[in-house]
Amino acid sequence: MNNLIEEINEISEGNDLFGTYPKSKCICDFLELDSNKEILTKNNLIAIYGRWGSGKSCLMKTICNNINKDKFDVVWFDTWKYEKDDNLAYSLFKYIGKDNFWDKLVEKSDDIVKTSYGIFKSLAKGVEINLGVLSLKPGEALDEAEKQGDLLDNEVSDKKCLWENIKEFEDAFKDIKIKTDKRLIVFLDDLDRCESHNIITLISSIKLLLSINPNIIFVIGIDREAITLALKNTYNNDYNKADEYLEKIFPISFELNNSTQNSNFLKYISEITGLEEESAKLIVYFFEAIHFTNARHIKKVLRKYYFMKNYLMTRGIDLNDNRNVLLVLYIIILNIYYSAEYTYLIRRDKAKIYENFILYNYDRNGGIVQGQYVAYNKRCDMEYQNGEQYDILKFLERFSSYKIIKNEIKCSMYMTKDAIINLDTWLKAFNPDNICNEFISFIINNSYNYKNLFTENEYDDNIVINLIEIINDII
């Protein structure tokens, strides 16, 4: 059960749950190729893009541990761990330099080491020019200008400007080699956990100052959404084009996309749920169908299921049936990540929210015939190739989203009191990107997926309500 624990693990062929190991091998090969040395000298900032929780840390840790140590030395820097340092960029500079180039830099220019703190601090604060309203008269303005000129001559003529300090820093730092004469790869982890100003400051400092040394390669895990938010927060929504910003900073990038379509993941699901692998395939397909593939989220849901499993079985829930396992997992997902949907799912009177629906169709003359939802005997029939047919309307009422975007449903009406509703027209009344629609579409794709919720071919809402109440007690 080690895979349930939230920690940074090196990925191997044996424990790769989300198809990440081949990417780690490819990135290692890319970095190690002698033919890529010139490319990496001129483009030494590398981004690994992935959503928060997708496994960027594990991927980078695998690269860090498996890169050819005859060619590279490596440094791992936990940005989130050290972000309380009020000069995070300088902290990074000193951290990667302490065992690699610090002594050489001191020998080359002791003044640079002394002023480097201020250089990095200046980037953290930024430079803001505020042009206020001038109210001085011309004569007074000339007097003030002369006064400031005398002050410059008397007090600051021997002080260096920021650009002069930066120029000296660049001249001293750009050609410094690390002690072993290898190249250095610096891995920056958990950047997307940091506060907005630290994210932008650190990336900017690396780009403007640290990347000028061609002997150092930076590999940074980045969540595009975190960068977008950081830019919005830092620039008050004036600059929020994260993709353009990142393209300018990182000439080389790799995308991390989780995939659950591999044998290791199937074995993992089988181990956690206790299902045979053939039965566990339903769970794997389910995660894919509802686009629930974030590595961290899946582990969190499965961890909760694992701790609940024995209790649920003592309450009479058959968890040897993969359909029950699927339903429990879905309820847990809503509980953790879709709280509003969960709140509506567990309502006993959920069908009441559809009472304002209008059912309509067209008569022979093209006129609209319509009526209140509650005024009709309603059906939504699903028929399968094997001849099975089920009325799934009450199933839809239970599991549909509360996010109604259109309260009119086209249907067929017979004898004025009977209405046949089509599944597609029903789903179009709700937000199409909602997880509830994805769940319904997957479940009704095969009658097997929901037969356990039917009694004599009629949907039994009491089965679902009973299951939900048991889960709600322990969740």
C-alpha positions as CSV (number, residue, x, y, z in Angstrom):
1,M,0.0,0.0,0.0
2,N,3.0,2.3,-0.2
3,N,1.5,3.9,-3.3
4,L,-1.2,5.4,-1.1
5,I,1.4,7.5,0.8
6,E,1.8,11.1,-0.4
7,E,5.5,11.5,-1.0
8,I,8.1,12.1,-3.8
9,N,9.2,8.7,-5.1
10,E,11.5,7.8,-7.9
11,I,9.6,6.2,-10.7
12,S,10.6,2.8,-12.2
13,E,9.1,0.5,-14.7
14,G,7.7,-1.5,-11.9
15,N,5.9,1.3,-10.0
16,D,5.0,3.6,-12.8
17,L,1.2,4.1,-12.4
18,F,0.6,7.0,-14.8
19,G,2.9,6.4,-17.8
20,T,5.6,8.8,-16.5
21,Y,8.7,6.6,-16.6
22,P,9.2,6.6,-20.4
23,K,9.2,10.4,-20.3
24,S,11.9,10.5,-17.6
25,K,14.0,8.3,-19.8
26,C,13.6,10.5,-22.8
27,I,14.4,13.7,-20.9
28,C,17.6,12.0,-19.5
29,D,18.6,11.0,-23.0
30,F,17.9,14.5,-24.3
31,L,20.1,16.1,-21.6
32,E,22.9,13.5,-22.0
33,L,23.3,13.6,-25.8
34,D,26.6,15.2,-26.8
35,S,25.0,16.6,-29.9
36,N,22.6,18.6,-27.6
37,K,25.4,20.3,-25.6
38,E,25.4,23.4,-27.7
39,I,21.6,23.7,-27.6
40,L,21.6,23.4,-23.8
41,T,24.4,25.9,-23.5
42,K,22.3,28.6,-25.3
43,N,19.0,27.4,-23.9
44,N,19.5,26.3,-20.3
45,L,16.1,26.9,-18.9
46,I,13.8,23.9,-19.1
47,A,10.2,23.7,-18.0
48,I,8.3,20.6,-17.2
49,Y,4.6,21.5,-17.5
50,G,1.9,19.7,-15.6
51,R,-1.1,20.3,-13.5
52,W,-0.7,20.6,-9.7
53,G,-0.6,17.0,-8.4
54,S,0.2,15.4,-11.8
55,G,3.6,14.0,-10.6
56,K,6.1,16.7,-11.7
57,S,8.1,16.1,-8.5
58,C,8.3,12.4,-9.0
59,L,9.4,12.9,-12.7
60,M,12.1,15.4,-11.8
61,K,13.3,13.2,-8.9
62,T,13.6,10.3,-11.3
63,I,15.6,12.4,-13.8
64,C,17.8,13.7,-10.9
65,N,18.6,10.3,-9.7
66,N,19.2,8.7,-13.1
67,I,21.1,11.4,-15.0
68,N,24.6,10.4,-16.0
69,K,26.7,11.5,-13.1
70,D,29.9,11.4,-15.2
71,K,28.5,14.3,-17.2
72,F,26.4,16.2,-14.6
73,D,26.3,17.2,-11.0
74,V,22.8,17.8,-9.6
75,V,21.2,20.1,-7.0
76,W,17.6,19.8,-5.7
77,F,16.0,23.0,-4.4
78,D,12.6,22.9,-2.5
79,T,11.3,26.4,-3.3
80,W,8.2,26.0,-1.1
81,K,10.3,24.8,1.8
82,Y,12.6,27.9,1.7
83,E,10.2,30.6,0.4
84,K,9.9,32.3,3.8
85,D,13.4,33.6,3.1
86,D,12.8,37.3,2.3
87,N,15.3,37.1,-0.6
88,L,14.4,33.7,-2.2
89,A,16.4,34.3,-5.4
90,Y,19.6,35.0,-3.4
91,S,18.9,32.0,-1.3
92,L,18.8,29.9,-4.4
93,F,22.0,31.5,-5.7
94,K,23.9,30.7,-2.5
95,Y,22.4,27.2,-2.2
96,I,23.5,26.1,-5.6
97,G,26.8,27.8,-5.3
98,K,27.9,26.6,-1.8
99,D,29.4,23.3,-3.0
100,N,30.0,24.2,-6.6
101,F,31.3,27.7,-7.5
102,W,31.1,30.0,-4.4
103,D,34.8,29.8,-3.6
104,K,35.8,30.5,-7.2
105,L,33.4,33.5,-7.3
106,V,34.9,34.9,-4.1
107,E,38.4,34.5,-5.5
108,K,37.4,36.3,-8.7
109,S,35.6,39.2,-7.1
110,D,34.8,39.5,-3.4
111,D,32.8,42.6,-4.0
112,I,30.4,40.7,-6.2
113,V,29.6,38.3,-3.4
114,K,29.0,41.2,-1.1
115,T,26.7,43.1,-3.5
116,S,24.9,40.0,-4.9
117,Y,22.4,40.0,-2.0
118,G,21.3,43.5,-3.0
119,I,21.2,42.7,-6.7
120,F,18.7,39.9,-6.1
121,K,16.8,41.9,-3.6
122,S,16.3,44.6,-6.1
123,L,14.6,42.2,-8.5
124,A,12.3,41.0,-5.7
125,K,11.2,44.5,-5.0
126,G,11.1,45.6,-8.6
127,V,11.5,49.1,-9.9
128,E,8.4,51.3,-9.8
129,I,8.4,54.8,-11.2
130,N,5.5,57.0,-10.1
131,L,5.1,60.3,-11.9
132,G,3.0,62.5,-9.7
133,V,1.5,65.9,-10.5
134,L,4.2,68.6,-10.7
135,S,3.3,71.8,-8.8
136,L,6.6,73.6,-8.7
137,K,7.1,76.9,-10.4
138,P,9.8,77.1,-13.1
139,G,12.2,79.0,-10.8
140,E,11.7,76.6,-7.9
141,A,12.1,73.6,-10.2
142,L,15.6,74.9,-11.3
143,D,16.6,75.5,-7.7
144,E,15.5,72.0,-6.8
145,A,17.5,70.5,-9.7
146,E,20.6,72.4,-8.7
147,K,20.1,71.2,-5.1
148,Q,19.9,67.6,-6.2
149,G,22.9,68.0,-8.4
150,D,25.0,69.2,-5.5
151,L,23.8,66.3,-3.4
152,L,24.9,63.9,-6.2
153,D,28.4,65.5,-6.3
154,N,28.8,65.5,-2.5
155,E,27.3,62.2,-1.4
156,V,26.7,59.6,-4.1
157,S,29.3,60.2,-6.7
158,D,31.3,57.2,-5.6
159,K,28.3,54.9,-5.4
160,K,27.5,52.5,-8.2
161,C,24.1,52.2,-10.0
162,L,22.2,49.0,-10.0
163,W,23.1,48.4,-13.7
164,E,26.8,48.8,-12.9
165,N,26.5,46.2,-10.1
166,I,24.6,43.8,-12.3
167,K,27.2,44.3,-15.1
168,E,30.0,43.4,-12.7
169,F,28.0,40.4,-11.4
170,E,27.5,39.1,-15.0
171,D,31.1,39.5,-15.9
172,A,32.2,37.6,-12.8
173,F,29.5,34.9,-12.9
174,K,28.9,34.0,-16.5
175,D,32.1,32.0,-17.1
176,I,32.4,30.4,-13.6
177,K,32.7,26.6,-13.8
178,I,31.6,24.3,-11.0
179,K,34.4,22.6,-9.1
180,T,34.2,19.3,-10.9
181,D,34.2,20.9,-14.3
182,K,31.0,19.1,-15.1
183,R,27.8,20.9,-15.9
184,L,25.3,21.5,-13.1
185,I,21.6,20.7,-13.3
186,V,19.4,22.5,-10.8
187,F,16.0,21.0,-10.1
188,L,13.4,23.5,-8.7
189,D,10.5,21.7,-7.0
190,D,7.1,22.9,-5.7
191,L,7.3,26.3,-7.4
192,D,3.5,26.2,-7.9
193,R,3.0,26.1,-4.1
194,C,4.7,29.4,-3.5
195,E,3.1,32.8,-3.2
196,S,2.6,34.7,-6.4
197,H,5.3,37.3,-6.0
198,N,7.9,34.6,-5.1
199,I,7.0,32.6,-8.3
200,I,7.5,35.6,-10.6
201,T,10.6,36.9,-8.7
202,L,12.3,33.6,-8.8
203,I,11.6,32.9,-12.4
204,S,12.7,36.4,-13.4
205,S,15.9,36.2,-11.4
206,I,16.9,32.9,-12.9
207,K,16.2,34.2,-16.4
208,L,17.9,37.6,-16.0
209,L,20.9,36.6,-13.8
210,L,21.5,32.9,-13.1
211,S,20.9,31.6,-16.6
212,I,23.8,33.7,-18.0
213,N,26.1,30.9,-16.8
214,P,26.1,28.3,-19.6
215,N,27.5,25.6,-17.2
216,I,24.2,25.5,-15.3
217,I,20.9,24.0,-16.5
218,F,17.7,24.7,-14.7
219,V,14.8,22.2,-14.8
220,I,11.7,23.7,-13.2
221,G,8.3,22.0,-12.7
222,I,5.5,24.5,-13.6
223,D,1.7,24.5,-13.4
224,R,0.5,26.9,-16.1
225,E,-2.6,27.8,-14.0
226,A,-0.3,28.8,-11.0
227,I,1.7,31.1,-13.3
228,T,-1.4,32.6,-14.8
229,L,-2.7,33.4,-11.3
230,A,0.7,34.7,-10.2
231,L,0.8,37.1,-13.1
232,K,-2.7,38.3,-12.4
233,N,-1.9,38.9,-8.8
234,T,1.4,40.5,-9.4
235,Y,0.4,42.8,-12.3
236,N,-3.2,43.5,-11.2
237,N,-4.6,41.7,-14.3
238,D,-2.7,44.0,-16.6
239,Y,-0.5,41.2,-17.7
240,N,-2.0,37.7,-17.6
241,K,-0.9,36.1,-20.8
242,A,0.9,33.2,-19.1
243,D,1.7,31.3,-22.3
244,E,3.5,34.2,-23.9
245,Y,5.4,34.9,-20.7
246,L,6.5,31.2,-20.4
247,E,7.5,31.0,-24.0
248,K,9.9,33.9,-23.6
249,I,11.4,32.4,-20.4
250,F,11.6,28.7,-21.3
251,P,12.8,27.8,-24.8
252,I,12.7,24.1,-24.0
253,S,9.8,22.4,-22.4
254,F,8.2,19.0,-21.8
255,E,4.5,18.3,-21.1
256,L,3.4,15.8,-18.4
257,N,0.1,14.2,-19.0
258,N,-1.1,11.4,-16.7
259,S,-2.4,8.2,-18.3
260,T,-4.1,5.4,-16.5
261,Q,-4.0,3.1,-19.5
262,N,-1.2,0.8,-18.3
263,S,-0.9,-2.5,-16.5
264,N,0.7,-1.1,-13.4
265,F,-2.3,1.2,-12.8
266,L,-4.7,-1.7,-13.3
267,K,-2.8,-3.8,-10.8
268,Y,-2.8,-0.8,-8.4
269,I,-6.6,-0.5,-8.6
270,S,-7.0,-4.2,-8.1
271,E,-4.8,-4.2,-5.0
272,I,-6.6,-1.3,-3.4
273,T,-10.2,-2.4,-4.2
274,G,-9.6,-6.2,-3.8
275,L,-11.2,-6.7,-7.3
276,E,-9.9,-9.2,-9.8
277,E,-8.0,-7.3,-12.5
278,E,-10.7,-8.0,-15.1
279,S,-13.3,-6.5,-12.9
280,A,-10.9,-3.6,-12.0
281,K,-10.9,-2.5,-15.7
282,L,-14.3,-0.9,-15.2
283,I,-12.8,1.4,-12.6
284,V,-9.9,2.3,-14.9
285,Y,-12.3,3.1,-17.7
286,F,-14.5,5.1,-15.4
287,F,-11.6,7.4,-14.3
288,E,-10.8,8.0,-17.9
289,A,-14.4,8.7,-18.9
290,I,-14.9,11.4,-16.2
291,H,-11.4,12.8,-16.9
292,F,-10.3,12.1,-13.4
293,T,-6.7,11.4,-14.1
294,N,-4.7,13.7,-11.8
295,A,-2.3,11.4,-9.9
296,R,-2.6,13.1,-6.5
297,H,-6.4,13.3,-6.7
298,I,-6.7,9.6,-7.6
299,K,-4.4,8.6,-4.7
300,K,-6.4,10.8,-2.3
301,V,-9.7,9.2,-3.4
302,L,-8.4,5.7,-3.2
303,R,-6.8,6.3,0.1
304,K,-10.2,7.4,1.5
305,Y,-11.9,4.4,-0.1
306,Y,-9.3,2.0,1.4
307,F,-9.9,3.3,4.9
308,M,-13.7,3.1,4.5
309,K,-13.9,-0.3,2.8
310,N,-14.2,-2.6,5.8
311,Y,-16.8,-0.4,7.4
312,L,-18.9,-0.3,4.3
313,M,-18.8,-4.1,4.0
314,T,-20.0,-4.4,7.6
315,R,-23.0,-2.3,6.6
316,G,-24.0,-4.8,3.9
317,I,-22.5,-3.1,0.8
318,D,-21.2,-5.8,-1.6
319,L,-17.8,-4.4,-2.6
320,N,-17.0,-7.5,-4.6
321,D,-19.3,-6.0,-7.2
322,N,-17.2,-3.6,-9.2
323,R,-20.3,-1.5,-9.9
324,N,-20.7,-0.8,-6.2
325,V,-17.1,0.1,-6.0
326,L,-17.4,2.5,-8.9
327,L,-20.4,4.2,-7.3
328,V,-18.6,4.6,-3.9
329,L,-15.6,6.1,-5.6
330,Y,-17.8,8.5,-7.5
331,I,-19.5,9.6,-4.3
332,I,-16.1,10.2,-2.7
333,I,-14.9,12.2,-5.7
334,L,-18.0,14.5,-5.4
335,N,-17.5,14.8,-1.7
336,I,-13.9,15.9,-2.0
337,Y,-13.8,17.9,-5.2
338,Y,-17.4,18.8,-6.1
339,S,-19.0,19.8,-2.8
340,A,-22.1,21.5,-4.4
341,E,-22.8,18.4,-6.6
342,Y,-22.4,16.2,-3.6
343,T,-24.8,18.3,-1.6
344,Y,-27.5,17.9,-4.2
345,L,-26.8,14.2,-4.9
346,I,-27.6,13.3,-1.3
347,R,-30.9,15.1,-1.2
348,R,-33.8,12.7,-0.8
349,D,-36.1,15.2,-2.7
350,K,-33.7,15.9,-5.5
351,A,-36.4,15.3,-8.1
352,K,-38.1,18.5,-6.9
353,I,-35.4,20.7,-8.6
354,Y,-36.7,19.6,-12.0
355,E,-40.3,20.5,-11.4
356,N,-39.9,23.8,-13.3
357,F,-38.8,22.1,-16.4
358,I,-41.0,22.6,-19.5
359,L,-41.7,19.6,-21.8
360,Y,-42.5,20.5,-25.4
361,N,-42.9,19.1,-28.9
362,Y,-44.4,20.2,-32.2
363,D,-47.9,19.3,-33.5
364,R,-48.6,18.4,-37.1
365,N,-49.1,22.0,-38.0
366,G,-45.7,23.0,-36.6
367,G,-47.1,24.6,-33.5
368,I,-45.5,24.1,-30.1
369,V,-47.3,21.9,-27.6
370,Q,-45.9,22.3,-24.1
371,G,-46.6,21.6,-20.5
372,Q,-45.2,21.5,-17.0
373,Y,-42.8,18.7,-16.2
374,V,-45.0,17.4,-13.3
375,A,-48.1,17.2,-15.5
376,Y,-46.9,14.2,-17.4
377,N,-46.2,10.5,-16.9
378,K,-42.6,10.5,-18.1
379,R,-40.1,7.9,-19.4
380,C,-36.6,8.0,-20.8
381,D,-36.0,4.6,-22.3
382,M,-32.6,3.0,-23.1
383,E,-32.6,0.0,-25.4
384,Y,-29.5,-2.1,-26.0
385,Q,-28.5,-4.4,-28.9
386,N,-29.2,-7.5,-26.7
387,G,-32.9,-6.4,-26.5
388,E,-32.7,-5.1,-22.9
389,Q,-34.7,-2.0,-22.2
390,Y,-34.7,0.2,-19.1
391,D,-36.5,3.3,-18.1
392,I,-33.7,5.5,-16.7
393,L,-35.5,8.7,-16.0
394,K,-35.4,8.4,-12.2
395,F,-31.7,7.5,-12.5
396,L,-31.2,10.7,-14.4
397,E,-33.1,12.7,-11.9
398,R,-30.9,11.3,-9.1
399,F,-27.5,11.8,-10.8
400,S,-27.9,14.8,-13.0
401,S,-26.2,18.1,-12.1
402,Y,-28.0,20.9,-10.4
403,K,-26.5,23.3,-12.9
404,I,-29.4,23.7,-15.2
405,I,-28.7,25.9,-18.2
406,K,-31.9,25.3,-20.1
407,N,-35.2,24.3,-18.5
408,E,-36.9,23.3,-21.7
409,I,-36.7,19.6,-22.9
410,K,-38.0,18.5,-26.3
411,C,-39.8,15.2,-26.1
412,S,-42.5,13.1,-27.7
413,M,-46.0,13.3,-26.2
414,Y,-48.8,10.8,-26.5
415,M,-52.4,11.1,-25.4
416,T,-51.5,14.5,-23.8
417,K,-50.4,12.8,-20.6
418,D,-47.4,10.7,-21.5
419,A,-44.0,12.0,-22.4
420,I,-41.0,10.2,-23.8
421,I,-37.8,12.1,-23.1
422,N,-34.6,11.5,-25.2
423,L,-31.3,11.2,-23.3
424,D,-29.5,13.7,-25.4
425,T,-32.2,16.4,-25.0
426,W,-32.1,15.8,-21.2
427,L,-28.3,16.2,-21.0
428,K,-28.4,19.4,-23.0
429,A,-30.4,21.0,-20.3
430,F,-27.3,20.9,-18.1
431,N,-23.8,22.2,-18.3
432,P,-22.2,19.9,-20.9
433,D,-18.8,20.0,-19.1
434,N,-20.1,18.9,-15.8
435,I,-18.8,15.7,-14.2
436,C,-22.4,14.5,-13.7
437,N,-23.1,14.4,-17.4
438,E,-19.8,12.5,-17.9
439,F,-20.7,10.0,-15.2
440,I,-24.2,9.4,-16.7
441,S,-22.8,9.0,-20.2
442,F,-20.4,6.4,-19.0
443,I,-22.8,4.5,-16.9
444,I,-25.6,4.2,-19.5
445,N,-23.1,3.2,-22.2
446,N,-23.6,-0.4,-21.0
447,S,-26.6,-1.7,-19.2
448,Y,-24.4,-3.9,-16.9
449,N,-23.0,-0.7,-15.3
450,Y,-26.3,0.1,-13.6
451,K,-28.3,-3.1,-13.5
452,N,-27.5,-3.4,-9.8
453,L,-29.6,-0.3,-9.1
454,F,-32.7,-1.8,-10.7
455,T,-35.3,-4.1,-9.2
456,E,-37.4,-6.0,-11.8
457,N,-36.2,-3.6,-14.5
458,E,-37.2,-0.5,-12.6
459,Y,-34.7,1.9,-11.1
460,D,-34.8,1.7,-7.3
461,D,-33.8,5.0,-5.8
462,N,-33.9,3.5,-2.3
463,I,-30.8,1.4,-3.1
464,V,-28.9,4.6,-4.0
465,I,-30.2,6.6,-1.1
466,N,-29.3,3.8,1.3
467,L,-25.8,3.6,-0.1
468,I,-25.3,7.4,0.0
469,E,-26.5,7.6,3.6
470,I,-24.1,4.8,4.7
471,I,-21.2,6.5,2.9
472,N,-22.2,9.9,4.3
473,D,-22.0,8.6,7.8
474,I,-18.4,7.7,7.5
475,I,-17.1,10.0,4.8
